[in-house]
Amino acid sequence: MAASIDDLASALVDAIRAELAALDSEDPDAIQNATAIKAAALAAVQAAVAKGAAPPRPLLEQARDLNSEAILRSRAKLISVERRLVALRPPGAALRAEAITYGRDGRWA
């Protein structure tokens, strides 16, 4: 028997909560796994809605809000990692963009 749209939406909310917990743990494998589960849960909800199931608005709004929180946390982690990488650079090492050069064939490299 196929899962109801409410069950699918609840599974999506649970998957996003698991992703938030994985982000808190800072375990890259757990984050990757939780994100894959979230994507699969979202695809299942989308497929059910595409087949005509009425979207359970309260659950989907909760999923949206939790996902926004996950996005903010992941961005904060990215910024933190970027700062740590900058701190590891040798003193005086500056980031410089590599110049675009054009070859004889007119293509850039």
Backbone bond lengths (Angstrom), bond angles and torsions (degrees), N, CA, C in turn:
res aa  C-N    CA-C-N  psi(-1)  N-CA   C-N-CA  omega(-1)  CA-C   N-CA-C  phi
1 M - - - 1.443 - - 1.522 109.57 -
2 A 1.313 116.40 135.46 1.456 121.52 -177.96 1.533 110.12 -73.79
3 A 1.316 114.85 147.25 1.460 120.44 178.96 1.528 109.59 -70.48
4 S 1.328 115.22 147.54 1.462 119.28 177.59 1.523 109.68 -74.27
5 I 1.310 116.12 161.04 1.463 120.81 179.03 1.532 110.41 -61.81
6 D 1.336 117.20 -34.42 1.466 119.68 177.17 1.524 110.99 -65.02
7 D 1.329 116.28 -40.00 1.466 119.92 177.41 1.526 110.84 -65.11
8 L 1.334 115.91 -40.90 1.461 119.72 179.05 1.522 111.32 -65.10
9 A 1.340 116.60 -41.71 1.464 120.36 178.87 1.525 110.93 -67.17
10 S 1.325 116.93 -37.95 1.477 120.28 176.35 1.520 110.74 -64.39
11 A 1.327 116.27 -38.96 1.466 120.15 177.10 1.525 110.58 -64.13
12 L 1.326 116.78 -35.88 1.473 120.57 177.18 1.522 110.65 -65.14
13 V 1.321 116.71 -45.37 1.475 120.56 177.72 1.528 109.81 -59.76
14 D 1.330 116.69 -45.43 1.469 120.49 179.26 1.533 111.27 -62.09
15 A 1.323 116.59 -38.77 1.463 120.95 179.88 1.525 110.86 -65.50
16 I 1.316 116.57 -38.80 1.473 119.13 179.21 1.524 109.80 -69.88
17 R 1.320 116.80 -37.97 1.479 119.46 175.72 1.536 110.55 -61.70
18 A 1.324 116.43 -39.52 1.465 120.42 177.49 1.524 110.40 -65.24
19 E 1.330 116.35 -37.39 1.465 119.62 177.34 1.525 110.33 -64.73
20 L 1.321 117.61 -41.03 1.466 121.04 177.49 1.530 110.72 -61.55
21 A 1.321 116.60 -42.17 1.468 120.43 177.98 1.528 110.42 -63.99
22 A 1.322 116.55 -39.21 1.469 120.10 178.42 1.521 110.45 -65.71
23 L 1.328 117.08 -39.62 1.464 119.67 177.56 1.525 110.43 -62.93
24 D 1.332 116.56 -38.74 1.464 120.28 177.68 1.520 111.87 -64.70
25 S 1.335 116.10 -33.78 1.469 119.90 -178.34 1.525 112.02 -76.43
26 E 1.335 116.39 -18.71 1.467 122.94 -177.75 1.527 112.63 59.05
27 D 1.319 116.21 28.07 1.462 122.04 177.39 1.532 107.57 -94.91
28 P 1.339 117.40 110.10 1.462 119.18 -175.15 1.524 114.09 -59.59
29 D 1.322 117.85 -36.26 1.462 119.92 178.94 1.530 111.10 -67.47
30 A 1.332 116.05 -40.78 1.468 120.22 178.21 1.529 110.53 -65.25
31 I 1.333 116.76 -39.33 1.466 120.90 178.62 1.521 109.91 -63.87
32 Q 1.310 116.49 -46.32 1.467 120.78 -179.23 1.528 110.53 -62.55
33 N 1.324 117.33 -43.98 1.463 121.68 179.64 1.529 110.79 -64.31
34 A 1.325 117.07 -46.85 1.463 120.77 -178.68 1.523 111.25 -63.92
35 T 1.316 116.92 -37.81 1.457 120.50 178.97 1.526 111.22 -66.68
36 A 1.322 116.51 -38.28 1.465 120.27 177.42 1.533 110.91 -65.35
37 I 1.319 116.44 -41.09 1.465 120.57 178.06 1.522 110.07 -64.76
38 K 1.335 116.79 -40.64 1.465 120.88 178.09 1.530 110.38 -62.03
39 A 1.320 116.84 -44.27 1.465 120.46 -179.51 1.526 110.70 -62.49
40 A 1.336 117.07 -40.23 1.463 120.52 178.40 1.530 111.06 -66.39
41 A 1.326 117.34 -40.09 1.464 121.15 178.75 1.525 110.56 -65.25
42 L 1.333 116.18 -40.22 1.460 120.19 177.94 1.528 110.73 -64.65
43 A 1.319 116.99 -41.40 1.464 120.78 178.33 1.526 110.81 -62.61
44 A 1.324 117.40 -37.54 1.461 120.81 178.94 1.527 110.91 -66.28
45 V 1.325 116.70 -41.66 1.466 120.24 177.31 1.524 110.12 -64.21
46 Q 1.318 116.76 -45.56 1.463 120.54 179.82 1.533 111.25 -60.77
47 A 1.322 117.20 -40.27 1.456 120.92 179.89 1.533 110.62 -65.23
48 A 1.323 116.99 -41.14 1.464 120.51 179.46 1.529 111.17 -65.34
49 V 1.315 116.48 -41.11 1.467 120.35 178.47 1.526 109.62 -66.79
50 A 1.317 117.22 -39.52 1.466 120.99 178.65 1.527 111.50 -62.81
51 K 1.339 116.02 -28.81 1.470 120.42 178.65 1.523 112.15 -84.48
52 G 1.337 116.55 1.53 1.460 119.57 175.05 1.509 116.21 108.10
53 A 1.310 119.12 1.49 1.466 120.72 178.53 1.529 109.20 -69.14
54 A 1.309 116.02 139.51 1.470 120.51 178.58 1.525 109.08 -73.70
55 P 1.337 116.92 124.56 1.466 119.43 -178.26 1.526 111.54 -64.54
56 P 1.322 117.74 130.62 1.463 120.73 176.52 1.536 109.61 -78.09
57 R 1.318 115.92 90.79 1.468 121.77 -172.24 1.524 114.41 -50.86
58 P 1.330 120.30 -49.28 1.476 118.35 -177.72 1.527 113.09 -59.04
59 L 1.325 116.97 -41.64 1.465 119.74 179.40 1.528 111.20 -68.24
60 L 1.319 116.42 -40.17 1.467 119.25 -179.74 1.524 111.30 -70.13
61 E 1.330 117.47 -33.19 1.468 119.83 174.97 1.528 110.57 -66.95
62 Q 1.329 115.95 -39.23 1.464 119.95 175.93 1.523 110.24 -62.82
63 A 1.327 116.70 -43.39 1.468 120.77 178.15 1.519 110.57 -61.42
64 R 1.330 116.71 -42.57 1.469 120.71 178.79 1.522 111.17 -60.49
65 D 1.333 116.28 -45.61 1.463 120.35 -179.31 1.526 111.59 -64.59
66 L 1.329 116.44 -43.51 1.467 119.81 178.41 1.530 110.73 -64.72
67 N 1.326 116.26 -39.15 1.466 119.43 179.67 1.526 110.76 -65.93
68 S 1.330 117.46 -37.22 1.466 120.49 175.97 1.526 110.25 -61.15
69 E 1.331 115.89 -40.38 1.462 119.92 177.03 1.527 110.71 -63.90
70 A 1.323 116.90 -40.98 1.473 120.71 178.42 1.520 110.69 -62.68
71 I 1.311 116.61 -40.09 1.471 120.16 178.34 1.522 110.14 -62.85
72 L 1.323 116.78 -45.63 1.462 119.86 179.50 1.525 111.68 -62.07
73 R 1.328 116.55 -42.29 1.476 119.47 179.53 1.521 111.35 -65.87
74 S 1.319 117.22 -40.50 1.462 118.82 -179.51 1.523 110.79 -67.46
75 R 1.321 117.27 -37.79 1.474 119.74 176.40 1.525 111.11 -64.10
76 A 1.329 116.10 -41.60 1.463 119.80 178.31 1.521 110.75 -62.00
77 K 1.328 116.55 -40.18 1.473 119.84 178.19 1.522 110.64 -65.38
78 L 1.321 116.81 -40.08 1.456 120.86 178.61 1.528 110.89 -61.87
79 I 1.312 116.47 -44.65 1.462 120.57 178.52 1.527 110.28 -62.21
80 S 1.320 116.71 -41.29 1.464 121.22 178.83 1.527 110.88 -61.75
81 V 1.318 116.90 -44.18 1.465 120.99 179.44 1.526 110.12 -64.74
82 E 1.327 116.98 -42.43 1.462 119.85 178.95 1.523 111.09 -61.07
83 R 1.320 117.20 -40.15 1.473 120.54 177.78 1.525 111.30 -64.49
84 R 1.332 115.93 -40.71 1.467 119.25 178.59 1.528 111.02 -64.04
85 L 1.325 116.41 -39.22 1.463 119.54 178.90 1.523 111.39 -66.03
86 V 1.326 116.69 -38.81 1.464 120.12 177.51 1.527 109.42 -62.58
87 A 1.331 117.11 -40.71 1.462 121.18 -179.72 1.523 111.87 -64.88
88 L 1.329 117.73 -24.61 1.462 121.12 -179.24 1.523 113.52 -84.95
89 R 1.321 116.87 -11.59 1.467 119.05 179.35 1.517 110.21 -68.16
90 P 1.322 115.96 147.06 1.463 118.46 176.94 1.529 110.37 -63.17
91 P 1.324 116.69 148.90 1.475 119.26 178.72 1.530 110.58 -57.28
92 G 1.295 115.01 138.76 1.459 119.98 177.90 1.516 114.24 84.65
93 A 1.325 116.82 -9.81 1.470 118.94 178.81 1.520 108.06 -77.80
94 A 1.271 115.82 120.68 1.459 120.65 -179.23 1.518 109.06 -110.97
95 L 1.302 114.57 147.95 1.454 118.58 174.62 1.517 108.02 -76.44
96 R 1.292 115.65 133.20 1.450 117.38 175.94 1.520 107.87 -134.72
97 A 1.261 113.38 137.89 1.455 118.37 179.03 1.513 108.50 -76.74
98 E 1.303 114.81 137.64 1.454 118.02 178.10 1.513 108.66 -74.42
99 A 1.305 115.52 138.57 1.452 120.07 -179.39 1.520 109.88 -72.09
100 I 1.302 114.32 142.89 1.455 119.15 175.71 1.514 107.23 -81.95
101 T 1.301 115.08 128.82 1.467 119.53 178.20 1.517 108.93 -118.05
102 Y 1.298 114.51 152.12 1.459 120.53 -179.77 1.517 109.23 -113.55
103 G 1.300 113.96 134.49 1.462 118.87 178.97 1.522 111.45 -87.91
104 R 1.312 115.82 -179.62 1.451 120.70 -179.59 1.526 112.68 -61.87
105 D 1.353 114.50 -27.26 1.471 117.78 -179.57 1.535 112.28 -82.32
106 G 1.351 117.03 0.75 1.461 120.91 177.73 1.520 113.93 85.35
107 R 1.320 116.65 1.17 1.459 119.67 179.20 1.513 109.81 -92.73
108 W 1.321 115.28 147.47 1.456 118.40 -179.56 1.524 110.70 -87.54
109 A 1.289 114.56 153.68 1.451 121.08 -179.60 1.503 110.03 -135.44
